[in-house]
Structures are given as C-alpha cells and as structure tokens.
C-alpha cells in the first residue's frame, strides 16, 4: 500500500515537473515574440 502511494507520488511529481517546464518554455517563447515584435516596431519608427 505504501509503495503504491510512493510510486504514484513520484509519477505525479515527474509529470508536474515536465508540465510546468513545458508551460514555462511556452510562456518564454510567447514573451520573446512580443518583445521581438515591439523591437521591430520601434526599429521601423526610428528608420523613418
């Protein structure tokens, strides 16, 4: 009984870590795109 709980907990921990990592990477990717778009917009304004 205790072993099953430990195994389930470790699996949940690993899955949670992977999901949070994926979410974090997606968030960073989204932020990078926002910053790049803003940077490009500023560059266009300064060239005029």
mmCIF file of the N, C-alpha and C atoms, coordinates in Angstrom:
data_MODEL
# 
_entry.id   MODEL 
# 
loop_
_atom_site.group_PDB 
_atom_site.id 
_atom_site.type_symbol 
_atom_site.label_atom_id 
_atom_site.label_alt_id 
_atom_site.label_comp_id 
_atom_site.label_asym_id 
_atom_site.label_entity_id 
_atom_site.label_seq_id 
_atom_site.pdbx_PDB_ins_code 
_atom_site.Cartn_x 
_atom_site.Cartn_y 
_atom_site.Cartn_z 
_atom_site.occupancy 
_atom_site.B_iso_or_equiv 
_atom_site.pdbx_formal_charge 
_atom_site.auth_seq_id 
_atom_site.auth_comp_id 
_atom_site.auth_asym_id 
_atom_site.auth_atom_id 
_atom_site.pdbx_PDB_model_num 
ATOM 1   N N  . UNK A 1 1  ? 0.841  -1.204 0.000   1.00 0.00 ? 1  UNK A N  1 
ATOM 2   C CA . UNK A 1 1  ? 0.000  0.000  0.000   1.00 0.00 ? 1  UNK A CA 1 
ATOM 3   C C  . UNK A 1 1  ? 0.879  1.259  0.000   1.00 0.00 ? 1  UNK A C  1 
ATOM 4   N N  . UNK A 1 2  ? 1.847  1.276  0.881   1.00 0.00 ? 2  UNK A N  1 
ATOM 5   C CA . UNK A 1 2  ? 2.722  2.447  0.990   1.00 0.00 ? 2  UNK A CA 1 
ATOM 6   C C  . UNK A 1 2  ? 3.567  2.621  -0.273  1.00 0.00 ? 2  UNK A C  1 
ATOM 7   N N  . UNK A 1 3  ? 4.017  1.491  -0.836  1.00 0.00 ? 3  UNK A N  1 
ATOM 8   C CA . UNK A 1 3  ? 4.820  1.551  -2.066  1.00 0.00 ? 3  UNK A CA 1 
ATOM 9   C C  . UNK A 1 3  ? 4.018  2.136  -3.221  1.00 0.00 ? 3  UNK A C  1 
ATOM 10  N N  . UNK A 1 4  ? 2.749  1.743  -3.337  1.00 0.00 ? 4  UNK A N  1 
ATOM 11  C CA . UNK A 1 4  ? 1.892  2.254  -4.412  1.00 0.00 ? 4  UNK A CA 1 
ATOM 12  C C  . UNK A 1 4  ? 1.720  3.762  -4.285  1.00 0.00 ? 4  UNK A C  1 
ATOM 13  N N  . UNK A 1 5  ? 1.582  4.241  -3.053  1.00 0.00 ? 5  UNK A N  1 
ATOM 14  C CA . UNK A 1 5  ? 1.428  5.683  -2.827  1.00 0.00 ? 5  UNK A CA 1 
ATOM 15  C C  . UNK A 1 5  ? 2.721  6.404  -3.221  1.00 0.00 ? 5  UNK A C  1 
ATOM 16  N N  . UNK A 1 6  ? 3.855  5.820  -2.854  1.00 0.00 ? 6  UNK A N  1 
ATOM 17  C CA . UNK A 1 6  ? 5.151  6.427  -3.166  1.00 0.00 ? 6  UNK A CA 1 
ATOM 18  C C  . UNK A 1 6  ? 5.371  6.482  -4.676  1.00 0.00 ? 6  UNK A C  1 
ATOM 19  N N  . UNK A 1 7  ? 5.038  5.386  -5.365  1.00 0.00 ? 7  UNK A N  1 
ATOM 20  C CA . UNK A 1 7  ? 5.199  5.339  -6.828  1.00 0.00 ? 7  UNK A CA 1 
ATOM 21  C C  . UNK A 1 7  ? 4.273  6.364  -7.492  1.00 0.00 ? 7  UNK A C  1 
ATOM 22  N N  . UNK A 1 8  ? 3.020  6.397  -7.052  1.00 0.00 ? 8  UNK A N  1 
ATOM 23  C CA . UNK A 1 8  ? 2.064  7.365  -7.602  1.00 0.00 ? 8  UNK A CA 1 
ATOM 24  C C  . UNK A 1 8  ? 2.517  8.792  -7.379  1.00 0.00 ? 8  UNK A C  1 
ATOM 25  N N  . UNK A 1 9  ? 3.079  9.045  -6.177  1.00 0.00 ? 9  UNK A N  1 
ATOM 26  C CA . UNK A 1 9  ? 3.539  10.397 -5.854  1.00 0.00 ? 9  UNK A CA 1 
ATOM 27  C C  . UNK A 1 9  ? 4.720  10.797 -6.737  1.00 0.00 ? 9  UNK A C  1 
ATOM 28  N N  . UNK A 1 10 ? 5.667  9.854  -6.934  1.00 0.00 ? 10 UNK A N  1 
ATOM 29  C CA . UNK A 1 10 ? 6.843  10.168 -7.752  1.00 0.00 ? 10 UNK A CA 1 
ATOM 30  C C  . UNK A 1 10 ? 6.438  10.399 -9.212  1.00 0.00 ? 10 UNK A C  1 
ATOM 31  N N  . UNK A 1 11 ? 5.474  9.612  -9.709  1.00 0.00 ? 11 UNK A N  1 
ATOM 32  C CA . UNK A 1 11 ? 4.994  9.798  -11.088 1.00 0.00 ? 11 UNK A CA 1 
ATOM 33  C C  . UNK A 1 11 ? 4.326  11.163 -11.220 1.00 0.00 ? 11 UNK A C  1 
ATOM 34  N N  . UNK A 1 12 ? 3.504  11.513 -10.229 1.00 0.00 ? 12 UNK A N  1 
ATOM 35  C CA . UNK A 1 12 ? 2.824  12.805 -10.254 1.00 0.00 ? 12 UNK A CA 1 
ATOM 36  C C  . UNK A 1 12 ? 3.839  13.940 -10.207 1.00 0.00 ? 12 UNK A C  1 
ATOM 37  N N  . UNK A 1 13 ? 4.888  13.759 -9.419  1.00 0.00 ? 13 UNK A N  1 
ATOM 38  C CA . UNK A 1 13 ? 5.930  14.784 -9.284  1.00 0.00 ? 13 UNK A CA 1 
ATOM 39  C C  . UNK A 1 13 ? 6.654  14.985 -10.617 1.00 0.00 ? 13 UNK A C  1 
ATOM 40  N N  . UNK A 1 14 ? 7.001  13.859 -11.273 1.00 0.00 ? 14 UNK A N  1 
ATOM 41  C CA . UNK A 1 14 ? 7.702  13.928 -12.567 1.00 0.00 ? 14 UNK A CA 1 
ATOM 42  C C  . UNK A 1 14 ? 6.809  14.586 -13.620 1.00 0.00 ? 14 UNK A C  1 
ATOM 43  N N  . UNK A 1 15 ? 5.539  14.157 -13.673 1.00 0.00 ? 15 UNK A N  1 
ATOM 44  C CA . UNK A 1 15 ? 4.603  14.738 -14.648 1.00 0.00 ? 15 UNK A CA 1 
ATOM 45  C C  . UNK A 1 15 ? 4.421  16.233 -14.404 1.00 0.00 ? 15 UNK A C  1 
ATOM 46  N N  . UNK A 1 16 ? 4.286  16.601 -13.141 1.00 0.00 ? 16 UNK A N  1 
ATOM 47  C CA . UNK A 1 16 ? 4.114  18.009 -12.789 1.00 0.00 ? 16 UNK A CA 1 
ATOM 48  C C  . UNK A 1 16 ? 5.315  18.837 -13.202 1.00 0.00 ? 16 UNK A C  1 
ATOM 49  N N  . UNK A 1 17 ? 6.504  18.265 -12.984 1.00 0.00 ? 17 UNK A N  1 
ATOM 50  C CA . UNK A 1 17 ? 7.738  18.972 -13.355 1.00 0.00 ? 17 UNK A CA 1 
ATOM 51  C C  . UNK A 1 17 ? 7.796  19.187 -14.868 1.00 0.00 ? 17 UNK A C  1 
ATOM 52  N N  . UNK A 1 18 ? 7.478  18.126 -15.618 1.00 0.00 ? 18 UNK A N  1 
ATOM 53  C CA . UNK A 1 18 ? 7.510  18.218 -17.082 1.00 0.00 ? 18 UNK A CA 1 
ATOM 54  C C  . UNK A 1 18 ? 6.493  19.246 -17.575 1.00 0.00 ? 18 UNK A C  1 
ATOM 55  N N  . UNK A 1 19 ? 5.270  19.177 -17.017 1.00 0.00 ? 19 UNK A N  1 
ATOM 56  C CA . UNK A 1 19 ? 4.214  20.094 -17.462 1.00 0.00 ? 19 UNK A CA 1 
ATOM 57  C C  . UNK A 1 19 ? 4.574  21.542 -17.144 1.00 0.00 ? 19 UNK A C  1 
ATOM 58  N N  . UNK A 1 20 ? 5.117  21.781 -15.949 1.00 0.00 ? 20 UNK A N  1 
ATOM 59  C CA . UNK A 1 20 ? 5.475  23.149 -15.582 1.00 0.00 ? 20 UNK A CA 1 
ATOM 60  C C  . UNK A 1 20 ? 6.625  23.653 -16.450 1.00 0.00 ? 20 UNK A C  1 
ATOM 61  N N  . UNK A 1 21 ? 7.550  22.758 -16.792 1.00 0.00 ? 21 UNK A N  1 
ATOM 62  C CA . UNK A 1 21 ? 8.672  23.138 -17.653 1.00 0.00 ? 21 UNK A CA 1 
ATOM 63  C C  . UNK A 1 21 ? 8.178  23.515 -19.040 1.00 0.00 ? 21 UNK A C  1 
ATOM 64  N N  . UNK A 1 22 ? 7.258  22.679 -19.584 1.00 0.00 ? 22 UNK A N  1 
ATOM 65  C CA . UNK A 1 22 ? 6.684  22.955 -20.910 1.00 0.00 ? 22 UNK A CA 1 
ATOM 66  C C  . UNK A 1 22 ? 5.922  24.279 -20.888 1.00 0.00 ? 22 UNK A C  1 
ATOM 67  N N  . UNK A 1 23 ? 5.140  24.484 -19.839 1.00 0.00 ? 23 UNK A N  1 
ATOM 68  C CA . UNK A 1 23 ? 4.394  25.735 -19.709 1.00 0.00 ? 23 UNK A CA 1 
ATOM 69  C C  . UNK A 1 23 ? 5.315  26.936 -19.629 1.00 0.00 ? 23 UNK A C  1 
ATOM 70  N N  . UNK A 1 24 ? 6.426  26.769 -18.886 1.00 0.00 ? 24 UNK A N  1 
ATOM 71  C CA . UNK A 1 24 ? 7.399  27.844 -18.728 1.00 0.00 ? 24 UNK A CA 1 
ATOM 72  C C  . UNK A 1 24 ? 8.051  28.178 -20.068 1.00 0.00 ? 24 UNK A C  1 
ATOM 73  N N  . UNK A 1 25 ? 8.423  27.132 -20.841 1.00 0.00 ? 25 UNK A N  1 
ATOM 74  C CA . UNK A 1 25 ? 9.043  27.354 -22.147 1.00 0.00 ? 25 UNK A CA 1 
ATOM 75  C C  . UNK A 1 25 ? 8.071  28.055 -23.097 1.00 0.00 ? 25 UNK A C  1 
ATOM 76  N N  . UNK A 1 26 ? 6.803  27.644 -23.052 1.00 0.00 ? 26 UNK A N  1 
ATOM 77  C CA . UNK A 1 26 ? 5.800  28.295 -23.907 1.00 0.00 ? 26 UNK A CA 1 
ATOM 78  C C  . UNK A 1 26 ? 5.640  29.756 -23.527 1.00 0.00 ? 26 UNK A C  1 
ATOM 79  N N  . UNK A 1 27 ? 5.642  30.048 -22.218 1.00 0.00 ? 27 UNK A N  1 
ATOM 80  C CA . UNK A 1 27 ? 5.495  31.413 -21.732 1.00 0.00 ? 27 UNK A CA 1 
ATOM 81  C C  . UNK A 1 27 ? 6.663  32.272 -22.210 1.00 0.00 ? 27 UNK A C  1 
ATOM 82  N N  . UNK A 1 28 ? 7.881  31.718 -22.092 1.00 0.00 ? 28 UNK A N  1 
ATOM 83  C CA . UNK A 1 28 ? 9.080  32.456 -22.520 1.00 0.00 ? 28 UNK A CA 1 
ATOM 84  C C  . UNK A 1 28 ? 9.039  32.694 -24.027 1.00 0.00 ? 28 UNK A C  1 
ATOM 85  N N  . UNK A 1 29 ? 8.628  31.668 -24.790 1.00 0.00 ? 29 UNK A N  1 
ATOM 86  C CA . UNK A 1 29 ? 8.531  31.790 -26.241 1.00 0.00 ? 29 UNK A CA 1 
ATOM 87  C C  . UNK A 1 29 ? 7.547  32.904 -26.612 1.00 0.00 ? 29 UNK A C  1 
ATOM 88  N N  . UNK A 1 30 ? 6.407  32.931 -25.916 1.00 0.00 ? 30 UNK A N  1 
ATOM 89  C CA . UNK A 1 30 ? 5.391  33.948 -26.170 1.00 0.00 ? 30 UNK A CA 1 
ATOM 90  C C  . UNK A 1 30 ? 5.938  35.334 -25.846 1.00 0.00 ? 30 UNK A C  1 
ATOM 91  N N  . UNK A 1 31 ? 6.621  35.465 -24.708 1.00 0.00 ? 31 UNK A N  1 
ATOM 92  C CA . UNK A 1 31 ? 7.195  36.756 -24.307 1.00 0.00 ? 31 UNK A CA 1 
ATOM 93  C C  . UNK A 1 31 ? 8.245  37.213 -25.310 1.00 0.00 ? 31 UNK A C  1 
ATOM 94  N N  . UNK A 1 32 ? 9.085  36.269 -25.780 1.00 0.00 ? 32 UNK A N  1 
ATOM 95  C CA . UNK A 1 32 ? 10.116 36.609 -26.754 1.00 0.00 ? 32 UNK A CA 1 
ATOM 96  C C  . UNK A 1 32 ? 9.499  37.166 -28.022 1.00 0.00 ? 32 UNK A C  1 
ATOM 97  N N  . UNK A 1 33 ? 8.412  36.541 -28.491 1.00 0.00 ? 33 UNK A N  1 
ATOM 98  C CA . UNK A 1 33 ? 7.745  37.012 -29.704 1.00 0.00 ? 33 UNK A CA 1 
ATOM 99  C C  . UNK A 1 33 ? 7.191  38.416 -29.499 1.00 0.00 ? 33 UNK A C  1 
ATOM 100 N N  . UNK A 1 34 ? 6.627  38.671 -28.314 1.00 0.00 ? 34 UNK A N  1 
ATOM 101 C CA . UNK A 1 34 ? 6.090  40.002 -28.010 1.00 0.00 ? 34 UNK A CA 1 
ATOM 102 C C  . UNK A 1 34 ? 7.216  41.041 -28.046 1.00 0.00 ? 34 UNK A C  1 
ATOM 103 N N  . UNK A 1 35 ? 8.340  40.697 -27.391 1.00 0.00 ? 35 UNK A N  1 
ATOM 104 C CA . UNK A 1 35 ? 9.469  41.634 -27.317 1.00 0.00 ? 35 UNK A CA 1 
ATOM 105 C C  . UNK A 1 35 ? 10.037 41.884 -28.717 1.00 0.00 ? 35 UNK A C  1 
ATOM 106 N N  . UNK A 1 36 ? 10.157 40.809 -29.512 1.00 0.00 ? 36 UNK A N  1 
ATOM 107 C CA . UNK A 1 36 ? 10.675 40.949 -30.876 1.00 0.00 ? 36 UNK A CA 1 
ATOM 108 C C  . UNK A 1 36 ? 9.764  41.842 -31.719 1.00 0.00 ? 36 UNK A C  1 
ATOM 109 N N  . UNK A 1 37 ? 8.450  41.632 -31.603 1.00 0.00 ? 37 UNK A N  1 
ATOM 110 C CA . UNK A 1 37 ? 7.503  42.435 -32.375 1.00 0.00 ? 37 UNK A CA 1 
ATOM 111 C C  . UNK A 1 37 ? 7.607  43.900 -31.969 1.00 0.00 ? 37 UNK A C  1 
ATOM 112 N N  . UNK A 1 38 ? 7.729  44.139 -30.661 1.00 0.00 ? 38 UNK A N  1 
ATOM 113 C CA . UNK A 1 38 ? 7.846  45.513 -30.163 1.00 0.00 ? 38 UNK A CA 1 
ATOM 114 C C  . UNK A 1 38 ? 9.149  46.140 -30.674 1.00 0.00 ? 38 UNK A C  1 
ATOM 115 N N  . UNK A 1 39 ? 10.237 45.357 -30.649 1.00 0.00 ? 39 UNK A N  1 
ATOM 116 C CA . UNK A 1 39 ? 11.534 45.838 -31.098 1.00 0.00 ? 39 UNK A CA 1 
ATOM 117 C C  . UNK A 1 39 ? 11.494 46.203 -32.578 1.00 0.00 ? 39 UNK A C  1 
ATOM 118 N N  . UNK A 1 40 ? 10.850 45.354 -33.379 1.00 0.00 ? 40 UNK A N  1 
ATOM 119 C CA . UNK A 1 40 ? 10.731 45.621 -34.815 1.00 0.00 ? 40 UNK A CA 1 
ATOM 120 C C  . UNK A 1 40 ? 9.922  46.894 -35.064 1.00 0.00 ? 40 UNK A C  1 
ATOM 121 N N  . UNK A 1 41 ? 8.852  47.061 -34.302 1.00 0.00 ? 41 UNK A N  1 
ATOM 122 C CA . UNK A 1 41 ? 8.009  48.247 -34.462 1.00 0.00 ? 41 UNK A CA 1 
ATOM 123 C C  . UNK A 1 41 ? 8.810  49.506 -34.128 1.00 0.00 ? 41 UNK A C  1 
ATOM 124 N N  . UNK A 1 42 ? 9.616  49.438 -33.081 1.00 0.00 ? 42 UNK A N  1 
ATOM 125 C CA . UNK A 1 42 ? 10.431 50.589 -32.689 1.00 0.00 ? 42 UNK A CA 1 
ATOM 126 C C  . UNK A 1 42 ? 11.494 50.878 -33.746 1.00 0.00 ? 42 UNK A C  1 
ATOM 127 N N  . UNK A 1 43 ? 12.068 49.826 -34.320 1.00 0.00 ? 43 UNK A N  1 
ATOM 128 C CA . UNK A 1 43 ? 13.084 50.000 -35.366 1.00 0.00 ? 43 UNK A CA 1 
ATOM 129 C C  . UNK A 1 43 ? 12.488 50.689 -36.592 1.00 0.00 ? 43 UNK A C  1 
ATOM 130 N N  . UNK A 1 44 ? 11.280 50.298 -36.984 1.00 0.00 ? 44 UNK A N  1 
ATOM 131 C CA . UNK A 1 44 ? 10.634 50.905 -38.144 1.00 0.00 ? 44 UNK A CA 1 
ATOM 132 C C  . UNK A 1 44 ? 10.400 52.392 -37.914 1.00 0.00 ? 44 UNK A C  1 
ATOM 133 N N  . UNK A 1 45 ? 9.998  52.743 -36.680 1.00 0.00 ? 45 UNK A N  1 
ATOM 134 C CA . UNK A 1 45 ? 9.738  54.148 -36.360 1.00 0.00 ? 45 UNK A CA 1 
ATOM 135 C C  . UNK A 1 45 ? 11.026 54.961 -36.406 1.00 0.00 ? 45 UNK A C  1 
ATOM 136 N N  . UNK A 1 46 ? 12.135 54.392 -35.905 1.00 0.00 ? 46 UNK A N  1 
ATOM 137 C CA . UNK A 1 46 ? 13.393 55.144 -35.853 1.00 0.00 ? 46 UNK A CA 1 
ATOM 138 C C  . UNK A 1 46 ? 14.016 55.306 -37.241 1.00 0.00 ? 46 UNK A C  1 
ATOM 139 N N  . UNK A 1 47 ? 13.716 54.389 -38.178 1.00 0.00 ? 47 UNK A N  1 
ATOM 140 C CA . UNK A 1 47 ? 14.293 54.494 -39.525 1.00 0.00 ? 47 UNK A CA 1 
ATOM 141 C C  . UNK A 1 47 ? 13.630 55.604 -40.338 1.00 0.00 ? 47 UNK A C  1 
ATOM 142 N N  . UNK A 1 48 ? 12.388 55.943 -40.010 1.00 0.00 ? 48 UNK A N  1 
ATOM 143 C CA . UNK A 1 48 ? 11.684 56.961 -40.784 1.00 0.00 ? 48 UNK A CA 1 
ATOM 144 C C  . UNK A 1 48 ? 12.253 58.355 -40.590 1.00 0.00 ? 48 UNK A C  1 
# 
